[in-house]
Amino acid sequence: MKKTLFLLTVFLSVAMVFNLGHINPANAVSDGSVTVCKIVSDNTVNPGAKFTIGSIIPPVTSIAAPPVGTFGTSVFTMPLIYNTDILSDVPGDDAQCVTYNELALGGYYYSQESIEGPGTWEATKYNDQFTVIISTVADLFLWDGKLYDGDASNDMGRQENADGHFNLSSERPNRTIVAYNKHITTPTPTPSVTPTPTPENNGGGGGGGSLGVFINGPLANQPVGGGDNGGGVGGSNDGNGGIISGAAITKTPTPSPRTTVSESPTPDIEDEMPVLTEEEDNLLANIFGSGFWGDWWCLLLLVILIIVLILWYMSSRNNDKSKNNDK
């Protein structure tokens, strides 16, 4: 009887040791999972943009143990296909997630996110929810790479929710990693408008004076008379006008005695005045001189001369009559 009890005790002890050996973490089992999720601030922009998060075995770590393996590479392309609700302040699904199952319990590492394609994004924020469970985007953190700088002295001060490392344990065999990207809106450039320079008021040429010529009339050889209606700044006040060229002002030379004014013809005066031929015009000019012939008082002198001739003629006739009467 005693021998039987002894053998039974030995058998139970061996069985217990065998079972405890299988529970030991050193003998890991494939019963964990990792879910990687992507959230963006605006899912309607930058179609084709690609976000990639990989499972890695880092070449250098400080205090964390080597990984037990990798779980795969997650690639998300805009626009995202939402299939999971992560944020409590956003109604409905707000993230695209992919899950990797049947993972051995133990430590794993994930890489910083890489971004390809169109668009500009703020630095990616992460949370593997080691100590902070995600409720809003305020629960995500910038990447902390202190585990990979070879300096063990700063590892304890790292942000453990965004350090690229997590553990699958019997207490927490399922973990979720979330990466968030905020789109940067590029302001539309306002087209510059070059103001049209206001031209300087340099003035035009001087205004013409009183017209001192009748076209094709008896005063045709008189040049255009000078006036006193000057132009603006830079203009000439002598009636001959000015030509502006930069800051220089060039006067139009005085026209020749035979001046034709085409801008303001006077057809009514031209029709009433007798027309002299060019030969008659030149003959009178040679006799009296162009300055003398062109003055108005010359006409008055001619009228007086005609009156004197008429009076002389009438006086001669009266004298002849008187002589005849005397006879």
NORGI-V296231 format. One line per field, one symbol per residue. ss: DSSP state (~ for helix, > for strand, _ for the rest). psi: psi as a letter, one per 40 degrees, with the letter a starting at -180 (. if undefined). burial: b if it has 16 or more other ideal C-beta (glycine too) atoms within 10 Angstrom, else e. A space follows every 10 residues. Layout:
ss->???
psi->???
burial->???
This chain:
ss->_~~~~~~~~~ ~~~~~~~~~~ ~~~______> >>>>>>>>>> _________> >>>>>>____ __________ __>>>>>___ ___>______ ____>>>>>> >>>>_>>>>> ___>>>____ >___>>>___ ______~~~_ >>___~~~__ _~~~~~~___ ____>>>>__ ___>>>>>>> >_>_______ __________ __________ __________ __________ __________ _>>>>__>>> >_________ ______~~~~ ~~_____~~~ ~~~~~~~~_~ ~~~___~~~~ ~~~~~~~~~~ ~~~~~~~~~~ ~~~~~~_
psi->dddddddddd dddddddddd dddhddgiig fiihhhihhi dheeifhehh hhhihihidh iceiiiieai eihhhhhiii gheihdhdeh haheihihhh ifiiiaiiii iihihiaiih iihiiihefd ehhhdieeei iihhfdeeee hededeeihe efeeiiihid dgehihhhhh hhhhhhihhh hhhhihhhhi geiaiiiiah hfihheaefd ehihiiafgi aaheiieeee iihhgbeihh ihihiidghh hedgigdddd ddiihiiddd dddddddeid dddeideddd dddddddddd dddddddddd dddddd.
burial->eeeeeeeeee eeeeeeeeee eeeeeeebee ebebbbbbbb eebebbeebe bebbbbeeee bbebeebeee beebebbbbb ebebebbeee eeebbbbbeb eebebbbbbb ebbeeeeebe beebbbbbbb ebebeebebb bebbebbbee eeeebeebbb bbbbbbbbee eeeebbbbbb bbbeeeeeee eeeeeeeeee ebbbbbbbbe ebbebebbbb bbbbeebeeb beebbbebbb bbebeeeebe eeeeeebeee eeeeeeeeee eebeebeeee beebbeeeeb eebbeeeeee eeeeeeeeee eeeeeeeeee eeeeeee
